[in-house]
Amino acid sequence: MVDLAMKPTIASIVTCSLLVLNACGDNAADAPDAGAPAGDAGPDAPAAPPKPGITFFDYAIAVDISPDGRIAVFEDLRAADTGVMVQDTITGTVVEAATIDTPARSLVTGVSTNGRLSAMIGDVVQASVWSQGTGWQDLPSPYATHCDSDVGGAFDISADGNAVAGMAWNGCTPAAVLWTGNTMTTLALLGSRASGGTPSNRASVISDDGTVLAGFAENGSIDRVPAIWSATGAGRLLDETMEMPGEVLSISANGKTVAGIRGSDGFVWMLGTGFITLPRLEVNLPTDEMFPNAMSADGQFVYGGIGSAFFTIPTAFVWSAADGTRALADVVAAAGITLPADTLLFSVLGASADGKVLVGTAAIGEQTKTFTLRLP
């Protein structure tokens, strides 16, 4: 059985950027002018701390933000190609760091502190990494036979850019893989398939320190159950008895805390503690799906979106054990940041290590937007 979720179209990518929930002043600002890009060594240190604020863009996809909060990455979808747009959140400058000539099924997925990118790209989709010095480089597969010629995908990258999490097609079954420098590790095969054969596995996120990966594994009749692996390859399902689909969507810097979705509920799982179900906002329906897409390095703050673009209005949220679930718009207002009239914050897709710089999706009136947000 082919996991079609592994084979995205550009329409599904844009939809998921709303649902998976994929120079700032005190007030909202338009996208700043282009400037010099950040290289592999990362941008120079700022002369003074930037002010809190939000910047909106017309780019279709908000990808991620580097752990230090300096590099925000977006995709600008065009008819012939895709521009990988990089904002320096300190200076406000934006440049096109790279292009993708095969936009229909390609997607950038993560960014490291030194500006390296993880991605899945190509007509024959490959797991790839990009750096300013070398451009796009495909990552190898451990398997001789792939799926409809597709080879694999890179889904996340460590803070230093040296470790990449993702999957490789073993025939038409995805297997979880870790690439570290020139070393490739096939992660432990977890779960089972009800019809027999090899279950699907995918590593979707990796801790900043590169020691822990998480994602999902097929288990019996459930197509995806939250799973976690160490960089040595050993792994486990977070709940072997789970009877609803779920997966890990975000991870702390040391991998001891992860967050994700099971059924329609958001959860946080901590080593030694187990699952915490995240409460929805009062404005949400009990059936609204909750996507905890990002978290701070220490795992204390979790960010994402609640709701479906098809049935409700998605709402960006932040959760902590101390304050529970709060609408991101309320947090923004409490910080003294003014949003334009008719602005809705839909979801957060990436967060800096300190949880103060975010990227996500929004709407101003009828116009869909992406944004970077710097909180005090």
C-alpha positions as CSV (number, residue, x, y, z in Angstrom):
1,M,0.0,0.0,0.0
2,V,1.4,3.3,-1.0
3,D,1.3,6.0,1.7
4,L,-0.1,8.9,-0.4
5,A,0.6,11.3,2.4
6,M,4.2,10.9,1.5
7,K,3.6,12.0,-2.1
8,P,2.4,15.6,-1.8
9,T,1.0,17.7,-4.6
10,I,1.4,21.5,-4.5
11,A,-2.3,21.9,-3.7
12,S,-2.1,19.5,-0.7
13,I,1.1,21.3,0.5
14,V,-0.7,24.7,0.5
15,T,-3.7,23.2,2.2
16,C,-1.5,21.5,4.8
17,S,0.4,24.8,5.5
18,L,-3.0,26.2,6.7
19,L,-4.1,23.1,8.6
20,V,-0.9,21.8,10.0
21,L,-1.0,24.4,11.5
22,N,2.8,24.2,7.0
23,A,12.8,44.8,10.4
24,C,9.8,44.5,12.7
25,G,8.3,47.5,14.3
26,D,5.7,47.8,17.0
27,N,3.0,47.4,14.4
28,A,2.4,45.0,11.5
29,A,4.6,45.7,8.5
30,D,4.7,44.7,4.8
31,A,7.5,42.4,3.6
32,P,10.9,44.3,3.8
33,D,13.3,44.9,0.9
34,A,15.7,42.2,-0.2
35,G,19.3,42.2,1.0
36,A,22.3,39.9,1.5
37,P,21.5,36.3,2.4
38,A,22.7,34.5,5.5
39,G,25.5,32.1,4.6
40,D,26.5,28.7,6.2
41,A,28.2,30.5,9.0
42,G,25.0,32.4,9.9
43,P,24.5,36.1,10.0
44,D,26.5,38.5,12.1
45,A,25.3,39.3,15.6
46,P,22.9,42.3,15.8
47,A,24.1,45.6,17.1
48,A,20.9,45.9,19.2
49,P,18.0,43.7,20.1
50,P,15.1,44.0,17.6
51,K,11.7,45.3,18.7
52,P,8.7,43.0,19.1
53,G,6.4,43.0,16.0
54,I,4.9,41.0,13.2
55,T,5.7,41.0,9.5
56,F,3.3,39.6,6.9
57,F,4.2,38.1,3.5
58,D,2.4,36.9,0.4
59,Y,4.5,33.7,0.2
60,A,2.3,30.6,0.1
61,I,4.2,28.5,2.6
62,A,5.8,29.2,6.0
63,V,8.5,26.6,6.4
64,D,10.5,27.0,9.6
65,I,12.7,29.3,11.6
66,S,16.2,28.6,12.8
67,P,16.8,27.7,16.5
68,D,18.4,31.1,17.1
69,G,15.3,32.9,15.6
70,R,17.4,34.6,13.0
71,I,16.5,32.9,9.8
72,A,12.9,32.5,8.7
73,V,12.2,30.4,5.6
74,F,9.2,30.6,3.2
75,E,8.3,29.2,-0.2
76,D,7.1,31.5,-3.0
77,L,5.1,29.3,-5.4
78,R,5.3,30.3,-9.0
79,A,4.1,28.8,-12.3
80,A,7.6,27.6,-13.4
81,D,9.5,27.2,-10.1
82,T,9.5,27.8,-6.4
83,G,11.6,30.5,-4.7
84,V,13.0,29.6,-1.3
85,M,12.8,33.0,0.5
86,V,14.9,33.7,3.5
87,Q,14.2,36.6,5.9
88,D,16.9,37.8,8.3
89,T,14.5,38.6,11.2
90,I,17.0,41.0,12.8
91,T,17.6,43.3,9.8
92,G,14.3,42.5,8.1
93,T,16.0,41.8,4.7
94,V,14.6,39.1,2.5
95,V,16.5,37.2,-0.3
96,E,15.8,34.3,-2.6
97,A,18.3,31.9,-1.3
98,A,17.5,29.1,-3.7
99,T,15.1,27.9,-6.4
100,I,13.3,24.6,-7.0
101,D,12.7,23.9,-10.7
102,T,10.2,21.1,-9.9
103,P,7.6,22.8,-7.7
104,A,4.7,20.4,-8.1
105,R,5.8,17.8,-5.5
106,S,8.8,19.5,-3.9
107,L,8.9,21.0,-0.4
108,V,11.4,22.6,1.9
109,T,11.0,21.3,5.4
110,G,13.5,22.7,7.9
111,V,16.4,25.1,8.6
112,S,19.5,24.9,10.8
113,T,21.2,27.8,12.7
114,N,23.8,28.0,9.9
115,G,21.2,28.3,7.2
116,R,21.2,24.8,5.8
117,L,17.9,23.5,4.6
118,S,16.2,20.1,4.5
119,A,13.8,19.2,1.7
120,M,12.3,16.7,-0.7
121,I,12.7,17.9,-4.3
122,G,12.7,16.7,-7.9
123,D,10.5,15.0,-10.5
124,V,12.0,11.9,-9.0
125,V,11.6,13.1,-5.4
126,Q,14.8,12.9,-3.4
127,A,15.8,13.7,0.2
128,S,18.0,16.7,-0.2
129,V,19.9,19.4,1.8
130,W,20.9,22.8,0.6
131,S,23.7,25.1,1.7
132,Q,24.9,28.4,0.3
133,G,28.3,26.9,-0.6
134,T,27.2,23.7,-2.3
135,G,23.5,24.2,-3.4
136,W,21.2,21.2,-3.4
137,Q,22.7,17.8,-2.6
138,D,20.7,14.6,-2.7
139,L,21.0,12.2,0.2
140,P,21.5,8.5,-0.5
141,S,18.9,5.7,0.0
142,P,19.7,2.4,1.7
143,Y,17.3,0.7,-0.7
144,A,17.8,-0.5,-4.3
145,T,14.0,-0.4,-5.2
146,H,12.0,2.8,-4.8
147,C,8.4,3.8,-5.3
148,D,7.3,5.1,-8.8
149,S,11.0,6.2,-9.1
150,D,10.7,8.4,-5.9
151,V,13.6,7.8,-3.6
152,G,12.8,9.6,-0.3
153,G,12.4,12.8,1.6
154,A,14.2,14.9,4.3
155,F,11.7,16.3,6.9
156,D,13.8,18.1,9.5
157,I,17.4,19.1,10.3
158,S,19.4,19.5,13.5
159,A,20.5,22.9,14.8
160,D,24.1,22.4,13.5
161,G,22.8,21.2,10.1
162,N,24.7,17.9,10.4
163,A,21.9,15.5,11.1
164,V,18.8,15.1,8.9
165,A,15.6,13.1,9.7
166,G,13.3,11.6,7.1
167,M,12.3,8.6,5.1
168,A,13.4,6.5,2.2
169,W,11.2,4.4,0.0
170,N,11.7,0.6,0.4
171,G,9.7,-0.3,-2.6
172,C,6.5,1.6,-1.9
173,T,6.8,1.4,1.9
174,P,8.5,4.4,3.7
175,A,11.2,3.6,6.2
176,A,12.6,6.0,8.8
177,V,16.2,7.2,8.1
178,L,18.8,9.4,9.8
179,W,21.5,11.0,7.8
180,T,24.5,12.3,9.8
181,G,27.4,13.8,7.8
182,N,28.4,10.9,5.5
183,T,26.7,8.3,7.6
184,M,23.2,6.8,6.9
185,T,21.3,5.0,9.7
186,T,18.2,3.0,9.0
187,L,16.1,3.4,12.1
188,A,14.4,0.4,13.9
189,L,11.3,-0.8,12.1
190,L,8.4,-0.2,14.4
191,G,4.8,-1.4,14.4
192,S,3.0,-3.9,12.2
193,R,0.8,-4.1,9.2
194,A,-2.6,-5.7,9.5
195,S,-2.4,-7.3,6.1
196,G,1.1,-8.5,6.7
197,G,4.3,-7.2,5.3
198,T,6.4,-4.2,6.2
199,P,4.8,-1.3,8.2
200,S,5.3,2.3,7.1
201,N,7.7,4.3,9.3
202,R,8.8,8.0,9.0
203,A,11.0,10.2,11.1
204,S,9.4,13.7,10.8
205,V,11.4,15.7,13.4
206,I,14.8,15.7,15.0
207,S,16.0,17.3,18.2
208,D,18.3,20.3,17.9
209,D,21.1,18.2,19.3
210,G,20.5,15.5,16.8
211,T,20.2,12.7,19.3
212,V,16.4,11.9,19.1
213,L,14.0,11.6,16.1
214,A,10.3,11.2,16.2
215,G,7.4,10.7,13.8
216,F,5.1,7.8,13.2
217,A,4.8,4.1,12.5
218,E,2.0,2.0,11.1
219,N,0.5,-0.4,13.7
220,G,-2.1,-3.0,12.8
221,S,-5.1,-1.2,11.3
222,I,-3.9,2.2,12.4
223,D,-1.9,3.9,9.6
224,R,0.2,6.1,11.9
225,V,1.0,5.9,15.6
226,P,3.4,8.3,17.4
227,A,6.9,6.9,17.4
228,I,10.4,7.9,18.7
229,W,13.9,6.8,17.9
230,S,17.4,7.5,19.2
231,A,20.2,8.4,16.8
232,T,21.6,4.9,17.3
233,G,18.5,3.5,15.6
234,A,16.6,2.1,18.5
235,G,13.0,3.1,18.8
236,R,9.5,2.6,20.3
237,L,5.9,3.4,19.8
238,L,4.7,6.0,22.4
239,D,1.5,4.0,22.8
240,E,1.3,0.4,21.4
241,T,-2.4,0.2,22.2
242,M,-3.5,3.4,20.5
243,E,-6.7,2.9,18.5
244,M,-6.7,6.2,16.6
245,P,-4.3,7.7,14.1
246,G,-1.6,10.0,15.4
247,E,2.0,11.2,15.0
248,V,4.7,13.4,16.5
249,L,4.9,16.9,15.0
250,S,7.4,18.7,17.2
251,I,10.3,18.0,19.5
252,S,12.3,19.7,22.2
253,A,16.1,20.4,21.8
254,N,17.1,17.3,23.7
255,G,14.2,15.1,22.5
256,K,12.8,14.4,26.0
257,T,9.5,16.2,25.2
258,V,7.5,15.8,22.0
259,A,4.1,17.0,20.9
260,G,1.7,15.8,18.2
261,I,-1.8,14.7,17.4
262,R,-3.8,11.5,18.2
263,G,-7.2,11.3,16.8
264,S,-8.2,15.0,16.7
265,D,-6.6,15.9,20.1
266,G,-3.2,17.6,20.6
267,F,-0.8,16.0,23.0
268,V,2.5,16.6,24.8
269,W,4.5,13.5,25.8
270,M,7.4,13.8,28.2
271,L,10.0,11.1,29.0
272,G,9.1,9.7,32.4
273,T,5.7,11.4,32.5
274,G,3.8,10.2,29.5
275,F,0.9,11.9,27.7
276,I,-0.8,15.2,28.4
277,T,-3.9,16.0,26.3
278,L,-3.9,19.7,25.4
279,P,-7.2,21.5,26.0
280,R,-8.8,23.4,23.1
281,L,-9.8,27.0,23.2
282,E,-13.4,27.9,24.2
283,V,-14.1,29.0,20.7
284,N,-13.2,25.6,19.2
285,L,-15.5,22.7,18.7
286,P,-14.7,19.5,20.5
287,T,-14.0,17.8,17.2
288,D,-11.6,20.5,15.9
289,E,-8.2,19.0,15.1
290,M,-5.3,20.3,17.1
291,F,-1.8,20.5,15.5
292,P,1.1,21.2,17.9
293,N,3.6,22.0,15.2
294,A,6.4,23.6,17.1
295,M,7.8,24.0,20.6
296,S,10.5,25.9,22.5
297,A,13.8,24.2,23.1
298,D,12.9,23.3,26.7
299,G,9.5,21.9,25.8
300,Q,7.7,24.3,28.1
301,F,5.9,26.2,25.2
302,V,4.0,24.5,22.4
303,Y,2.6,26.3,19.4
304,G,0.3,25.3,16.5
305,G,-3.2,25.7,15.1
306,I,-6.6,24.4,16.0
307,G,-9.4,23.8,13.5
308,S,-10.0,23.0,9.8
309,A,-9.8,25.5,6.9
310,F,-12.6,23.4,5.4
311,F,-15.1,23.5,8.3
312,T,-14.1,26.1,10.8
313,I,-11.7,29.1,11.1
314,P,-8.2,27.8,12.2
315,T,-6.9,29.5,15.3
316,A,-3.2,29.8,16.2
317,F,-2.4,28.8,19.8
318,V,0.3,28.6,22.4
319,W,0.2,26.1,25.3
320,S,2.2,25.9,28.5
321,A,1.6,23.9,31.7
322,A,1.4,27.2,33.7
323,D,-1.1,29.0,31.5
324,G,-2.9,26.3,29.5
325,T,-4.0,26.9,25.9
326,R,-4.1,30.5,24.8
327,A,-5.0,32.1,21.5
328,L,-1.8,33.5,19.9
329,A,-3.7,36.7,19.0
330,D,-4.4,37.3,22.7
331,V,-0.7,36.8,23.5
332,V,0.2,39.2,20.7
333,A,-2.3,41.8,22.0
334,A,-0.9,41.5,25.5
335,A,2.6,42.1,24.2
336,G,1.4,45.5,22.8
337,I,1.7,44.4,19.1
338,T,-1.1,45.8,17.0
339,L,-2.5,43.6,14.2
340,P,-4.2,45.1,11.1
341,A,-8.0,45.1,11.1
342,D,-9.6,41.8,10.1
343,T,-6.4,39.8,10.9
344,L,-6.8,36.1,11.8
345,L,-3.7,34.2,13.0
346,F,-4.3,30.6,11.7
347,S,-1.3,28.5,12.8
348,V,2.4,28.5,13.9
349,L,4.7,26.3,11.8
350,G,8.0,27.0,13.5
351,A,9.4,28.5,16.7
352,S,12.9,29.6,17.9
353,A,14.6,27.8,20.7
354,D,13.5,30.5,23.2
355,G,9.9,30.5,21.8
356,K,10.0,34.2,21.1
357,V,10.3,34.2,17.3
358,L,7.6,32.4,15.3
359,V,6.6,31.7,11.7
360,G,3.1,30.8,10.6
361,T,0.0,31.4,8.5
362,A,-2.7,34.0,8.8
363,A,-5.3,36.0,6.8
364,I,-5.9,39.7,6.5
365,G,-9.5,40.1,5.2
366,E,-9.7,37.7,2.3
367,Q,-6.0,37.6,1.7
368,T,-4.0,34.6,3.0
369,K,-0.7,35.5,4.4
370,T,2.4,34.1,6.1
371,F,4.2,35.9,8.9
372,T,7.1,36.2,11.2
373,L,6.3,37.3,14.8
374,R,8.8,38.4,17.4
375,L,7.4,38.5,21.0
376,P,9.0,40.4,23.9
